[in-house]
Amino acid sequence: MRRKTIGAILEITHRTGALLAAPAENQDVSECNVALCLSGFRKLPKEYARFLKKTNGYAWNGFEFFGTDEARREAESYVLRDIVWFNEYIGARKDLADGCLVLGRFDEDIYLYDGNEKKYNQMLGKQ
């Protein structure tokens, strides 16, 4: 089986209605890291920062991956929040371990990066 690149996956899902925000610039990532640190969170993992340089926010079929800025789809009044806003929001509602940064969600499940263990995890919303 041939593996698809992230670029190919983004293109395929975009054709089926995915929201792809314009790619982030280095300055966007740097400013986001400063804002995350000022809010008490870890910096973006390097792999995720590379993802944001392909699409600075992604939403498709219920999945959301947050970017450095809000992204909108005006026709549907849909807003994809930015990663700093969402981490401040979810941090007040969930008992997240120190060093964890929420990168995305699907329904009540959240996808996060554990900076202490240097790995990506899923936290199930209904257990």
PASEBA-1860 file (N, C-alpha, C; in nm, 3 decimals):
! residues 127
1> MRRKTIGA> 0.085/-0.119/0.000/0.000/0.000/0.000/0.089/0.125/0.000 ~ 0.058/0.215/-0.088/0.136/0.338/-0.100/0.087/0.441/0.002 ~ 0.179/0.502/0.076/0.145/0.602/0.177/0.123/0.737/0.110 ~ 0.024/0.808/0.159/-0.002/0.942/0.108/0.072/1.044/0.194 ~ 0.122/1.149/0.132/0.185/1.257/0.206/0.077/1.343/0.269 ~ 0.115/1.423/0.367/0.018/1.513/0.430/-0.037/1.610/0.327 ~ 0.046/1.654/0.233/-0.001/1.744/0.127/-0.110/1.679/0.043 ~ -0.092/1.551/0.010/-0.193/1.479/-0.070/-0.322/1.462/0.010
9> ILEITHRT> -0.310/1.433/0.137/-0.429/1.417/0.221/-0.504/1.549/0.232 ~ -0.432/1.657/0.250/-0.496/1.789/0.258/-0.569/1.821/0.128 ~ -0.506/1.792/0.015/-0.568/1.818/-0.115/-0.695/1.735/-0.134 ~ -0.690/1.608/-0.102/-0.806/1.521/-0.116/-0.921/1.569/-0.028 ~ -0.893/1.599/0.097/-1.000/1.642/0.188/-1.051/1.781/0.151 ~ -0.964/1.865/0.097/-1.009/1.998/0.053/-1.113/1.986/-0.058 ~ -1.093/1.891/-0.149/-1.190/1.869/-0.256/-1.324/1.821/-0.203 ~ -1.325/1.764/-0.083/-1.451/1.717/-0.024/-1.503/1.810/0.085
17> GALLAAPA> -1.452/1.933/0.086/-1.509/2.034/0.174/-1.428/2.075/0.295 ~ -1.307/2.028/0.309/-1.225/2.066/0.425/-1.193/2.215/0.422 ~ -1.189/2.274/0.539/-1.142/2.412/0.554/-0.991/2.407/0.572 ~ -0.921/2.466/0.478/-0.775/2.477/0.486/-0.742/2.625/0.493 ~ -0.683/2.666/0.605/-0.643/2.806/0.618/-0.513/2.827/0.541 ~ -0.487/2.951/0.504/-0.363/2.983/0.434/-0.244/2.939/0.520 ~ -0.136/2.895/0.459/-0.019/2.848/0.536/0.035/2.955/0.630 ~ 0.083/2.910/0.746/0.145/3.000/0.843/0.284/3.039/0.795
25> ENQDVSEC> 0.325/3.156/0.831/0.462/3.203/0.805/0.544/3.180/0.932 ~ 0.675/3.188/0.920/0.762/3.171/1.037/0.725/3.268/1.149 ~ 0.693/3.392/1.111/0.657/3.493/1.211/0.528/3.454/1.284 ~ 0.431/3.395/1.214/0.307/3.350/1.277/0.337/3.246/1.385 ~ 0.423/3.152/1.351/0.458/3.045/1.445/0.533/3.104/1.565 ~ 0.626/3.194/1.540/0.703/3.258/1.648/0.611/3.335/1.743 ~ 0.521/3.415/1.687/0.428/3.493/1.769/0.335/3.403/1.848 ~ 0.292/3.292/1.787/0.207/3.196/1.857/0.282/3.134/1.974
33> NVALCLSG> 0.408/3.097/1.952/0.487/3.038/2.060/0.504/3.134/2.177 ~ 0.524/3.261/2.149/0.534/3.362/2.255/0.401/3.370/2.331 ~ 0.290/3.376/2.258/0.158/3.384/2.323/0.129/3.259/2.405 ~ 0.166/3.142/2.355/0.147/3.018/2.431/0.227/3.022/2.561 ~ 0.353/3.062/2.553/0.438/3.068/2.672/0.385/3.170/2.773 ~ 0.339/3.286/2.724/0.284/3.388/2.814/0.157/3.339/2.884 ~ 0.087/3.245/2.820/-0.035/3.189/2.881/-0.005/3.064/2.964 ~ 0.122/3.028/2.975/0.161/2.915/3.058/0.164/2.780/2.989
41> FRKLPKEY> 0.166/2.781/2.856/0.169/2.656/2.780/0.305/2.637/2.715 ~ 0.327/2.516/2.665/0.450/2.485/2.592/0.442/2.542/2.450 ~ 0.558/2.552/2.389/0.565/2.592/2.249/0.509/2.481/2.162 ~ 0.476/2.517/2.039/0.430/2.419/1.941/0.539/2.316/1.914 ~ 0.503/2.189/1.907/0.603/2.090/1.865/0.650/2.121/1.722 ~ 0.774/2.093/1.691/0.830/2.126/1.560/0.752/2.063/1.445 ~ 0.708/1.938/1.464/0.632/1.871/1.357/0.500/1.942/1.331 ~ 0.436/1.989/1.439/0.308/2.058/1.423/0.329/2.194/1.358
49> ARFLKKTN> 0.438/2.261/1.393/0.469/2.390/1.329/0.488/2.370/1.179 ~ 0.551/2.259/1.139/0.566/2.228/0.995/0.429/2.205/0.931 ~ 0.339/2.137/1.001/0.203/2.116/0.952/0.134/2.251/0.929 ~ 0.150/2.344/1.024/0.085/2.475/1.011/0.139/2.554/0.893 ~ 0.258/2.522/0.848/0.313/2.589/0.730/0.253/2.534/0.601 ~ 0.175/2.427/0.613/0.098/2.375/0.500/-0.046/2.425/0.506 ~ -0.102/2.429/0.626/-0.236/2.484/0.649/-0.242/2.534/0.793 ~ -0.266/2.661/0.809/-0.268/2.724/0.941/-0.406/2.709/1.004
57> GYAWNGFE> -0.447/2.585/1.020/-0.579/2.552/1.072/-0.649/2.462/0.971 ~ -0.717/2.360/1.023/-0.777/2.259/0.937/-0.904/2.207/1.003 ~ -1.011/2.199/0.927/-1.136/2.143/0.978/-1.199/2.060/0.866 ~ -1.236/1.936/0.902/-1.296/1.847/0.803/-1.376/1.739/0.873 ~ -1.501/1.729/0.837/-1.585/1.618/0.881/-1.586/1.603/1.033 ~ -1.584/1.712/1.104/-1.586/1.710/1.250/-1.450/1.720/1.318 ~ -1.343/1.696/1.242/-1.208/1.710/1.298/-1.165/1.855/1.289 ~ -1.098/1.903/1.391/-1.042/2.037/1.391/-0.898/2.030/1.441
65> FFGTDEAR> -0.808/2.095/1.369/-0.671/2.113/1.414/-0.645/2.263/1.411 ~ -0.607/2.317/1.525/-0.600/2.461/1.545/-0.472/2.522/1.488 ~ -0.486/2.644/1.438/-0.375/2.719/1.382/-0.335/2.833/1.472 ~ -0.247/2.916/1.421/-0.199/3.031/1.498/-0.301/3.145/1.500 ~ -0.393/3.143/1.406/-0.499/3.244/1.397/-0.633/3.175/1.378 ~ -0.738/3.248/1.408/-0.873/3.200/1.379/-0.891/3.183/1.229 ~ -0.968/3.083/1.190/-1.003/3.066/1.049/-1.156/3.063/1.041 ~ -1.209/3.116/0.933/-1.355/3.127/0.920/-1.403/3.074/0.786
73> REAESYVL> -1.525/3.025/0.789/-1.597/2.992/0.668/-1.727/3.072/0.680 ~ -1.727/3.189/0.620/-1.836/3.286/0.637/-1.972/3.231/0.596 ~ -1.979/3.156/0.488/-2.108/3.108/0.437/-2.181/3.022/0.539 ~ -2.105/2.954/0.626/-2.166/2.866/0.725/-2.159/2.925/0.866 ~ -2.109/3.046/0.879/-2.087/3.108/1.010/-2.002/3.019/1.099 ~ -1.904/2.952/1.040/-1.818/2.860/1.113/-1.687/2.930/1.149 ~ -1.645/2.912/1.273/-1.518/2.969/1.320/-1.433/2.857/1.378 ~ -1.313/2.843/1.327/-1.214/2.752/1.383/-1.123/2.837/1.471
81> RDIVWFNE> -1.130/2.815/1.600/-1.053/2.896/1.695/-0.903/2.875/1.680 ~ -0.827/2.970/1.729/-0.681/2.956/1.726/-0.634/2.872/1.845 ~ -0.513/2.822/1.837/-0.461/2.728/1.935/-0.444/2.790/2.074 ~ -0.406/2.917/2.083/-0.392/2.981/2.214/-0.529/2.994/2.279 ~ -0.626/3.045/2.205/-0.761/3.061/2.259/-0.814/2.926/2.307 ~ -0.801/2.822/2.225/-0.860/2.694/2.261/-0.790/2.633/2.383 ~ -0.660/2.647/2.395/-0.591/2.594/2.512/-0.631/2.668/2.639 ~ -0.650/2.798/2.630/-0.699/2.872/2.747/-0.840/2.827/2.784
89> YIGARKDL> -0.924/2.807/2.683/-1.062/2.763/2.703/-1.067/2.622/2.763 ~ -0.998/2.528/2.702/-1.006/2.389/2.746/-0.931/2.370/2.878 ~ -0.825/2.447/2.897/-0.749/2.437/3.022/-0.833/2.470/3.144 ~ -0.931/2.555/3.129/-1.019/2.591/3.239/-1.125/2.483/3.264 ~ -1.143/2.389/3.172/-1.249/2.289/3.183/-1.200/2.146/3.199 ~ -1.079/2.118/3.161/-1.025/1.982/3.167/-0.905/1.978/3.260 ~ -0.882/1.863/3.317/-0.766/1.844/3.403/-0.651/1.792/3.317 ~ -0.585/1.885/3.249/-0.474/1.847/3.162/-0.345/1.841/3.243
97> ADGCLVLG> -0.261/1.745/3.211/-0.132/1.735/3.278/-0.043/1.853/3.238 ~ 0.045/1.892/3.328/0.142/1.997/3.295/0.222/1.955/3.173 ~ 0.248/2.048/3.086/0.328/2.020/2.968/0.248/1.976/2.847 ~ 0.114/1.963/2.863/0.030/1.919/2.752/-0.026/2.040/2.676 ~ -0.030/2.027/2.546/-0.082/2.131/2.459/-0.186/2.068/2.367 ~ -0.308/2.121/2.370/-0.414/2.069/2.284/-0.392/2.123/2.143 ~ -0.389/2.031/2.046/-0.367/2.066/1.906/-0.494/2.059/1.824 ~ -0.587/1.971/1.863/-0.709/1.953/1.785/-0.814/1.878/1.863
105> RFDEDIYL> -0.928/1.858/1.797/-1.037/1.785/1.861/-1.127/1.722/1.757 ~ -1.203/1.625/1.804/-1.311/1.561/1.729/-1.419/1.532/1.831 ~ -1.534/1.597/1.818/-1.640/1.589/1.920/-1.580/1.626/2.056 ~ -1.591/1.535/2.153/-1.538/1.564/2.286/-1.397/1.510/2.307 ~ -1.344/1.439/2.208/-1.206/1.390/2.216/-1.112/1.503/2.180 ~ -1.000/1.510/2.250/-0.900/1.611/2.217/-0.768/1.541/2.185 ~ -0.693/1.603/2.094/-0.564/1.552/2.052/-0.459/1.649/2.104 ~ -0.364/1.594/2.177/-0.268/1.681/2.242/-0.125/1.631/2.227
113> YDGNEKKY> -0.036/1.720/2.258/0.106/1.689/2.260/0.154/1.698/2.403 ~ 0.214/1.591/2.452/0.271/1.588/2.586/0.418/1.626/2.574 ~ 0.448/1.747/2.610/0.585/1.796/2.598/0.682/1.730/2.693 ~ 0.635/1.677/2.804/0.723/1.608/2.898/0.769/1.474/2.841 ~ 0.677/1.402/2.777/0.710/1.271/2.721/0.744/1.278/2.573 ~ 0.729/1.396/2.513/0.758/1.417/2.370/0.678/1.323/2.281 ~ 0.546/1.314/2.308/0.462/1.231/2.223/0.321/1.288/2.214 ~ 0.254/1.246/2.107/0.117/1.287/2.080/0.021/1.187/2.145
121> NQMLGKQ> -0.090/1.238/2.199/-0.188/1.153/2.268/-0.329/1.195/2.231 ~ -0.422/1.110/2.265/-0.564/1.140/2.251/-0.627/1.129/2.391 ~ -0.710/1.225/2.425/-0.783/1.223/2.550/-0.931/1.208/2.516 ~ -0.989/1.097/2.556/-1.129/1.071/2.522/-1.220/1.155/2.610 ~ -1.322/1.213/2.547/-1.413/1.300/2.618/-1.513/1.226/2.704 ~ -1.570/1.120/2.656/-1.668/1.041/2.732/-1.603/0.909/2.769 ~ -1.578/0.891/2.896/-1.511/0.768/2.940/-1.598/0.689/3.032
END
